[in-house]
Amino acid sequence: RSKFGNAVHTLYLHGRLKHATVNCMEPGAVSTGIFRLDRPMDWFLSRIGKIVMLNCEEGAITAIWLALSPDFQGVSGRMFADLRETRMNSLAYTVDFAAIMK
């Protein structure tokens, strides 16, 4: 749901902010320590997460790339993951975000 929400919000801002670049990105599964207070989940992720999840630096690469690369000047209303453009859920284009937020 959060990825869908980010896509809808990105499209809304893209439509409203004509002189700004607005994109969203998916960092992937990042081991952030968010479950450190949940001992069983923390134990599991500390062992398995290191194998299948990205560390925080790896999870930030796409965001840094989008923020610093001159290739994205004027590119707006898009979604990115793993250093490439990816498709948004087609339903994101049908949601009236402004109406929802009233």
C-alpha positions in Angstrom: 0.0 0.0 0.0 2.8 2.5 0.7 4.3 2.0 -2.8 0.9 2.7 -4.3 0.4 5.7 -2.0 3.8 7.1 -3.0 2.9 6.7 -6.7 -0.5 8.5 -6.3 1.2 11.3 -4.3 3.9 11.6 -6.9 1.4 11.9 -9.7 -0.6 14.5 -7.7 2.5 16.6 -7.0 3.7 16.2 -10.6 0.4 17.7 -11.8 0.4 20.6 -9.2 4.0 21.6 -9.2 4.8 22.5 -12.8 8.3 23.9 -12.1 9.5 21.1 -9.9 10.8 17.6 -10.5 8.8 15.0 -8.5 9.5 11.3 -8.8 9.3 8.4 -6.4 11.5 5.4 -5.9 11.4 2.0 -4.3 14.6 1.2 -2.3 13.9 -2.5 -2.1 14.1 -4.6 1.1 16.4 -2.7 3.3 17.7 -3.9 6.7 17.1 -0.8 8.8 16.7 -2.2 12.3 13.0 -1.2 12.4 12.1 -4.5 14.2 14.8 -4.2 16.8 12.2 -4.1 19.6 10.5 -7.2 18.3 13.0 -9.8 19.4 11.9 -12.8 17.3 11.7 -10.7 14.1 15.0 -8.9 14.9 16.7 -12.2 15.5 15.3 -13.6 12.2 16.3 -10.5 10.2 19.7 -10.2 11.7 20.5 -13.6 10.4 18.5 -14.0 7.2 18.2 -10.3 6.4 21.9 -9.9 5.8 21.7 -12.5 3.1 18.6 -11.3 1.2 18.2 -7.6 2.2 20.2 -4.5 1.3 22.1 -2.5 3.9 21.1 1.1 4.3 23.8 2.4 2.0 22.7 0.1 -0.8 19.1 1.0 -0.2 19.9 4.7 -0.7 21.7 4.4 -4.0 18.6 5.0 -6.2 17.5 8.0 -4.2 21.0 9.6 -4.4 21.2 8.8 -8.1 17.9 10.5 -8.8 18.8 13.5 -6.6 22.3 14.1 -8.1 22.2 12.9 -11.7 21.7 15.7 -14.3 19.9 13.1 -16.5 16.7 13.6 -14.5 16.4 17.4 -14.9 12.9 17.9 -16.3 12.0 14.2 -15.7 9.0 14.1 -13.5 6.0 11.9 -12.5 8.0 8.7 -12.7 8.9 5.7 -10.5 12.4 4.2 -10.1 13.9 1.1 -8.6 17.3 -0.5 -8.8 18.8 2.4 -10.8 16.2 2.2 -13.6 12.7 3.4 -14.3 9.9 1.0 -13.4 6.2 1.0 -14.0 3.7 2.5 -11.6 0.5 0.5 -10.8 -1.9 1.6 -13.5 -4.6 2.3 -10.9 -2.4 5.2 -9.5 -3.3 7.2 -12.6 -7.1 6.9 -11.8 -7.0 8.1 -8.2 -8.1 11.7 -7.4 -5.7 12.4 -4.6 -6.9 16.0 -4.1 -10.5 14.7 -3.5 -9.2 12.1 -1.0 -7.3 14.7 1.0 -10.3 17.1 1.4 
